[in-house]
């Protein structure tokens, strides 16, 4: 896989055999992109392209491939590895090993054509520090949208994700995360899905007044709120409080799907962290996990039919979900749920960019947009397996 870093002082002409514009589910064959100062300035039929001799341009011949916007993972945990939870936490105190892990993870994302990730937090704020380093340096990396750490109630689920309120108000907790440079706020509204008892989820952590205050104060500071919430009650509370995206959402109700659609609140259903447990779990838990995943896929299909905005988030770093590779797992599970290739591609690009607040940089292949693109072998509109065959990545971020 080759990575091209677009130089703003160089003009480029990029040939593509097929070009996908996911925002309106259209595609074009045999095209030439003109890129100046990092922006797409023209999209020609290749046969009609007439390069300006007075403005030399570097040619990138990607005509054997399909060109499309880079992919976006809306929910990851960079400080974890998806392999061994205890070892990952121990690595937090091992500087060199931690740096190597983070570097490998970022390379894995680029290798899978993922040009932006949103990190859901860790108790040390490691991903936030990494984001600072990436923005200060020149090393190729996906764009990182970081929450720093998750806001939660002390003594409830999520000790590895955030330190807990410990007597602070939710407004103070939001101020602290904002002061550290968080791009968005992460809140744990519930615990996690129980694999021992079907339908059981860890208890709700906030009441509606507190959660509403958290969202309101975040919005006053210009920060969106991503809400970890599973169970009917937790999802209802999150949506009534006005969160900006719903994460996980296991065992939500049809009423919540209707509310997601009405409020245009994006849902990131994270199928992979549950489905991938089937390769790790004890045999006696397989039926519960399978049933849980099937229900989530059914609700995803219902949400898609209702017009809910769906983002692709893998929860990478969770047990069994590898950075980069987890995206392909999530795509496969969404396809099994009945979503069309074009809908999945839109979720992976245009909708993901809007969820992360990066719609001016990513998600669309149009004149005026930065050339943040990938070239894949095959046509993902016909066979989504093409998303696993990224051959070239073009970055202007």
N, C-alpha and C positions, 0 to 999 in steps of 0.2 A: 504494500500500500504506500503510495507516494503522497507527500504533503507539500502543497504549494502555498507559500506565504506571499500574498499579494503586496507588492511594493507600490505605495501611493504615488511614486514618481515615475512609474512605468505603465504604459498602456498595454492592454492584453486583448487578444482575440481568442475565444475559446469555442472550438467546434464540439458539437454534441450530436450523437445519432438520434437521441430522443430527449426531449425536455419536458419535465413534469412541473406544472404549476398547481400545487395542491389546494390553494385557497379557493379555486373554482373548479377543481377536478378536471382540468384540461391538460392536454399534452400536444406537443408539436414534434414533428420529425425533421431531421436534417437542418439544424439551426446553427447560427454563429452568434455568440455573445461578444459585445464590445464592452470592455471595462476600462474606465479612466478614473484615476484618483481613488481607486478601490470601489467605485460604484458602477453598476450596470447601466450603460448609457444607451445601448440599442440591442434589440434581439431581431436578427435578420433570418430569413431563409438562407441557408448556406449558399444556394445557387445565386442569390442576389447580393451577397455581401461584397462590398467594394472598399477594401481598406484604404485609408487616406495615406498616400505616400509621404506627405509632409509630416505625418505624426506616426513614426515607427512604432510597431507594436510587437510584443512577444506572442508567438503563437503557441497555444496549448491544444494539441489535437486529441480530443477525447471522443472522436467520432464513433469508436466501437461501443460507447457506453451511454447510459442514461444519466442525464444531469438533473439534479433536484436540490432543494434546500437541505442543509444539514439537519440531522436529527436532534431531538431535545428530550432529555430525561428529566421529568418534573419532580422526582423524589429519589434522592440517593443519600447514603451516609458514607462519605469519603474516609472517615476515620476508622471504619470497620472493613472487614475483608470478605465476608460471605463464606468463610471457611471455618474459622475457629474463634468464637466470641471471646473466650478468656485470653487467648493469645493476642487477639487484636487489642484488648484493653491493656494488657501488659506492655504492648508495643508503644503505647502512648508515652511511656517513660524511657524509651530507648530511641534517642534522637536520630541516629543514623538509619536504624531499621525503619523507623516511622517515615523518614524522608524517602527512603527507597520505596516503601509501600505506596505513598501518595504519588510519587512519580510514576510508578507502574500503573496505578489506577487511571491517572490522567492520560497516559499513553494508550491504555485499553479503550478509553472512550473515543479518542481520536481515531484509533484503529477500526472502530465500529461506526465511524461517521457521525458520532455524537458531538455536536459543537457547543452544547450548553447543558449544564446540569444545575439542578437546584438541590442544595444540601439541606437535609432536615435536622441538622444539629448534632452536637456531641457535647458532653459536659465540660470539656476543656476549651471549647471554641476552636478546635484545631483546623477545621475546614475554613473558618473565617480567617484565621491567620494565613492559611494557604492561599485564599483568595487575594489577600493583601499582597503576598509575594508574587503571585501570577500577574497581577495588574502592574506591579512595579518592574517586572522583568520583561524579557523578550523571548522567553521560551514558548514554543507552540503549546497551547492548552485550550481545552474547551472553556467557554465563559462559565464562571462559577457564580451562581446566585446563592448567597449564604445567609442562614438564619442565626448563625452563631451557636445557640443552644435553645432547647425547648423550654418554654415556661410551663411549669407543672406545680402541683401541690406537693409539699414535702411529705414523704412517707408513702406516696402513691407511686404507681408505675412510672418508670422512666429515669431512674437514677443515672444511667449512663448517657442520657440525652440532655439532662439539665440539672442544676443544683437544687431546684425547688425554691419556693417562695420564701420559706424560713422567716415569716413575719412581715415580709414586704407586701405592699399592695400590688395589684396587677399593673397599675399605672407605673409604679416604681420599677417593676420588672421590665416593662416595655422600654422605659427610659434607659435602663441599663444596657439592654441589647442594642438599642438605637445608638447609644453613645459609643459602643464598641464597633459600630459600623455595619450592623446587620442590614441586609437588603430587604428582608421580609421578617415577619415574626412567626415563630412556630409555637403552637399551643397544644398541649395534650388534654383533650377533652375527656377521653376515656382511657381505659387500659387496653390490653390486647386480646385477640381472639384466643379462647381456650381450646386446645386440641384434644382435651380429655372429655369434654362434654359439649355436644353439638349445641350451638346457639348461645353459649355463655361467653360473655365479654367482661373484662375487668371494669371496675366501677367508674362511674362518672366523677370527674375531678372538680368541676366548676358548676355553679348554678347560673341561671340566665342573667341576673344582674351583674355578677362578676365577669362573666364572659363578654357580655355586651360592653362593659366598661373597658375591657382589654381591647376589644375591636375598635371601639370609638377612639380610644387614645392612640392606638396604632395609626388609624386613619388620619388623626390630627397631625401626626408626625410624617405623614406621607408614606406609610408602610402598609403593605398588604399582610393579611393573616392567613397562613396555611394551618388547617386544623386537623390533627390526628383524631379521628372519631369513628368508632364502630359501636354498634347497637342502635336500636331505634331511637332511644332516648338521647344518646350522645349526638347522633346526627341531627335530630330535630333541634336540640339546643344550639348546635353550631350554626345551623342555617338561620334560626330565629335571631341569633346574635349578629348575623351579617358577615360571617367570615368570607374570605375571598376565594378560597378553594377548600374542597373537602377531600381529605386524604384517607384512603382505605375504605371506609363506609360499609363494612361488613354488617349484614343483617339490617340494613336500612329498609324502610317501608316504601310502598308505592306512593304514599302521600309525600314522602321526602323526595322521591324522584320527580313528582309533579312540582314541588317547591324548587328543586334544582333547576328545572326547566323554566319556571316562571321568573326566577331571579337571575337566570343566566350565570349561576354559580358553577364553576368547573368542578368536575369530579375526577379524581385520580384513583382508580379502583385497586391498584397494586395487586394483581392476581398472582404474580410469580412467587412472592414470599410465602404464600400458603400452598400453592400447587407444588412448588419445588420441595416441600417437606415430604412429599411422597417417596422421594429417593433417600430420605434420611430417617424417617420415623420408624417406630416399632410397628410391627404388623397389625397389632390390635387397634392402632390409631388411624390406620389408612382409610377406613370407611368414613370416619368423622371428617377427616381432612378432605376427602373426595367430595363428600356431600356439601361441605362448606364452600369449596371452590365452585362446584356446579351451581349452587344458589347464587354466588356472586356473578358468575357468567350470565345467568338468567336475568339478573337485575341490570347488568351492563347492557344486555340486549334491549331490555325494557327502556332503559335510560336513553339509548341511542334512538329508539323509535319515538321517544317523547321529545327529542331535540336537545337533550342535555349535552353541554360541552364536555368532552372527555379528553383528558390529557394522559399521556403515557408516562407512568412513573413506576420504577422497578423496585424501590426500596433496597437497591443494591447495597451490599454490606450486611444485610440481614442473612440469617443462616440459609445457605444454599443458593444465594443470588450473587453472582459474580459481577464485578464492575465491567460494563461493556456488554458482555455476553448476556446478562440479564435482560437487556433490551430486546433481544431476539426471542427470549422466552416469553416476555410480556406480549410481544406482537403475535406470537403463535397462539397464546391463550385468548387474546382478543378476537383473533380470526375464528377460533373454535367457538367463541361466544356468538358468532354470527355477524360481526361487523365486516363490512366490505373492505377490500384493499384500499379503495380511495378514501374511505372514512378513517381508516387506521393511519394512512399516510398524512392526512390532514391533522389528526391528533398528534402525530409524531413531529410535526413541523409548525404549521400555522397556528394551531390552537396552543401548542406548547409554548411558542414564543409569546403569545398574549398572556398566558398564565404567569410566565416569568417576567413580564414587563419588558421583553426584548423585541417587540414587534418591529422596531425600526432597524434592527440589526439582523434578524433571523426570521426564518419561517416562510418567506415568500421569494419567488424567483421572478422579479419584475424590474422594469426600468426604474432607476432611482434607488434601488436597494443595494446594500453592500454585497459583494460577491462571496458570500459564505455558503459554499456549495459542496456537494459530494457527487462523485461519478460511480455508479454501480453497474455491475455486469448483469444484464437482463432487464426485464420490465416489471417493476414491483406492482404496477397496476394489474398485471395478469398473475404474477407469482411473487408473493411477499418474500420468498426465499432470497430474492435479489438483494434485499436489505442486508443480508449476511455476506454479500460479495462486494464490499466497498473497495474500489481500486484506487481512487484518488480523492483527496480532501483539499479543498481550496479555502483558505482562511484570510479574512481581512480584518478580523476583530482587533 
